[in-house]
Amino acid sequence: MTKDELTQWALANGWQHVGEHLSLMKPTKTTEAIVRLVLKATVAQLEIKKPSGKWDKVMSESYAKIDYDEYAELPTNLGLQTISGLTMLMRDNKDRQAFAKLSKK
């Protein structure tokens, strides 16, 4: 996957730009990111926020080694499968964004 493909996948699946990174927000505090993708020039980095507030790197991989798994509907080799509840968190973020758009209309 390229950086642009990874960005498109993330935005379509509930991630949002917070600062300069793609992030998933906490279900209880919708203004605070809990998981983020740091997209650098040659690598993508997955990070989780610890309770102390410090970001902990889960995995870092070059774009050339990141593939898309059609069955799981997730990019592979990035460590997304190691985060328990990730798909539920992505669904919650995606639903929150959709309802926010509806309430603005």
Secondary structure, DSSP 8 states (H G I E B T S, - for coil): --HHHHHHHHHHTT-EEETTEEEEE-SS-TTSEEEEEEE-SSEEEEEEE-TTS-EEEEEEEEGGG--EETTTTEESSSSGGGSTTHHHHHHHHHHHHHHHHHHH-
